[in-house]
Amino acid sequence: MWINPRRLFDFRGTPTGPYDWSLTRIQLRGLTTAVAYATTFDNVTVIATESLSKRYPRVTALDRLSVDVGPGVTGLVGANGAGKSTLIKILLGLSPATEGRAEVLGLDVATQGGAIRERVGYMPEHDCLPPDVSATEFVVHMARMSGLPPAAARERTADTLRHVGLYEERYRPIGGYSTGMKQRVKLAQALVHDPQLVFLDEPTNGLDPVGRDEMLGLIRRIHTEFGISVLVTSHLLGELERTCDHVVVVDGGKLLRSSSTTDFTQTTTTLAIEVTDTDEHPDGTSAVREALHARGVETHDGSGLPGAGHILLLTAEGEETYDLVRDVVADLGLGLIRMEQRRHHIAEVFREEQTDGTDVQGVRKEAVGHGS
Ligand SMILES: Nc1ncnc2c1ncn2[C@@H]1O[C@H](COP(=O)(O)OP(=O)(O)OP(=O)(O)O)[C@@H](O)[C@H]1O
């Protein structure tokens, strides 16, 4: 009998007993295996596809897609129709590929779909919740469908709903929930059977900026607190850089780019500076710009960039640039709020690649949205 060692404990790390001793011994053996597993898991490929294609009569949804995804939080980004949902359905073993092969957690999607779905949670993109039942009833039902016994299903449901921030409202019918609450129910049912990996299809769809931030925080915690790997899709590049360790970009069913988020957001040689205003210099930014210009240093305005505000950008030539900025700001009697090397935002990397007309694989990118 295979026992998922993570089920020994609830989300707070409390043992989920009571168990009899013989079962505990089996579970402790499982836990030992889990510890060994956790120490080697970092080197494991969680998802691997090889020349994977899916052709519908009138459209090629996936076109010879080869990509490897490791543990952690991975963003799968692409415009509407790029093939993200199609890929997830193939990876779950729910839809056959036309060509190529894929493995999830080392299991073949063509022949081991059932075993994959035991270990993987799935949050679908579209609203698929029954309006007349409560979140508790629905998630308990999904837990029972995953094979949990009644008492464990109820306990896990309560823990999972609390984790996604739906505790007080859990006995109300889902039909009266807001979009954000419905998204949380969908997330809870994907997590309730304690999967090793979850596929989250557009979990921020329809959410306002606050709801989106909360959902992205929750997604990050799924990995950091519970060790569950995540594949999350979005059509917004920008929202993935704070959440994901790795980003895979698809367009027209083809792989556009697969890199760690830090590769996308490398440190640049651009220095960003922000200063205070004073009575003498009510526009401190302009005063600094003019003073630097008088010393032969050109700056440009960063206000069009995400989160930039009153920021001046200039190229750092070395230590001298830092000293010069410090002296100019001090001579003007202004306060220096920040002076830092900027990092790229993912969206800017794509904008730059688009500007010079080239990209990694010669695939068009206009369709990929740029989130804030
Ligand atoms: N069952 C189907 N029959 C025919 N065409 C399909 C089917 N499912 C998807 N497609 C088509 O395949 C392409 C990829 O669709 P897919 O849903 O995978 O994209 P997506 O990236 O998830 O976009 P979205 O976020 O809009 O769902 C689209 O052109 C879509 O119309």
The ligand as an SDF file (V2000), in Angstrom:
LIG
                    3D

 31 33  0  0  0  0  0  0  0  0999 V2000
  -11.6320   20.9740  -28.4460 N   0  0  0  0  0  0  0  0  0  0  0  0
  -11.1550   21.8350  -29.3430 C   0  0  0  0  0  0  0  0  0  0  0  0
  -11.5170   21.7280  -30.6410 N   0  0  0  0  0  0  0  0  0  0  0  0
  -11.0160   22.5750  -31.5750 C   0  0  0  0  0  0  0  0  0  0  0  0
  -10.1310   23.5730  -31.3090 N   0  0  0  0  0  0  0  0  0  0  0  0
   -9.7500   23.7190  -30.0300 C   0  0  0  0  0  0  0  0  0  0  0  0
  -10.2280   22.8770  -28.9710 C   0  0  0  0  0  0  0  0  0  0  0  0
   -9.6530   23.2660  -27.8130 N   0  0  0  0  0  0  0  0  0  0  0  0
   -8.8590   24.3150  -28.1100 C   0  0  0  0  0  0  0  0  0  0  0  0
   -8.9200   24.5840  -29.4350 N   0  0  0  0  0  0  0  0  0  0  0  0
   -8.1630   25.6330  -30.1280 C   0  0  0  0  0  0  0  0  0  0  0  0
   -6.7910   25.4270  -29.8580 O   0  0  0  0  0  0  0  0  0  0  0  0
   -6.1300   26.6700  -29.6760 C   0  0  0  0  0  0  0  0  0  0  0  0
   -5.4610   26.6960  -28.3220 C   0  0  0  0  0  0  0  0  0  0  0  0
   -6.4910   26.7450  -27.3130 O   0  0  0  0  0  0  0  0  0  0  0  0
   -6.1670   26.7510  -25.7510 P   0  0  0  0  0  0  0  0  0  0  0  0
   -7.4930   26.7660  -25.0440 O   0  0  0  0  0  0  0  0  0  0  0  0
   -5.2300   25.6660  -25.4380 O   0  0  0  0  0  0  0  0  0  0  0  0
   -5.4340   28.1510  -25.5820 O   0  0  0  0  0  0  0  0  0  0  0  0
   -5.0710   28.9400  -24.2660 P   0  0  0  0  0  0  0  0  0  0  0  0
   -3.6690   29.3920  -24.4070 O   0  0  0  0  0  0  0  0  0  0  0  0
   -5.4230   28.1350  -23.0690 O   0  0  0  0  0  0  0  0  0  0  0  0
   -6.0190   30.1950  -24.3710 O   0  0  0  0  0  0  0  0  0  0  0  0
   -7.1980   30.6510  -23.4060 P   0  0  0  0  0  0  0  0  0  0  0  0
   -6.5630   31.2720  -22.2280 O   0  0  0  0  0  0  0  0  0  0  0  0
   -7.9780   31.6170  -24.2410 O   0  0  0  0  0  0  0  0  0  0  0  0
   -7.9910   29.4010  -23.0760 O   0  0  0  0  0  0  0  0  0  0  0  0
   -7.1750   27.7480  -29.8500 C   0  0  0  0  0  0  0  0  0  0  0  0
   -7.1020   28.2200  -31.1900 O   0  0  0  0  0  0  0  0  0  0  0  0
   -8.4640   27.0220  -29.6160 C   0  0  0  0  0  0  0  0  0  0  0  0
   -9.5180   27.6200  -30.3370 O   0  0  0  0  0  0  0  0  0  0  0  0
  1  2  1  0
  2  3  1  0
  2  7  2  0
  3  4  2  0
  4  5  1  0
  5  6  2  0
  6  7  1  0
  6 10  1  0
  7  8  1  0
  8  9  2  0
  9 10  1  0
 10 11  1  0
 11 12  1  0
 11 30  1  0
 12 13  1  0
 13 14  1  0
 13 28  1  0
 14 15  1  0
 15 16  1  0
 16 17  2  0
 16 18  1  0
 16 19  1  0
 19 20  1  0
 20 21  2  0
 20 22  1  0
 20 23  1  0
 23 24  1  0
 24 25  2  0
 24 26  1  0
 24 27  1  0
 28 29  1  0
 28 30  1  0
 30 31  1  0
M  END
$$$$
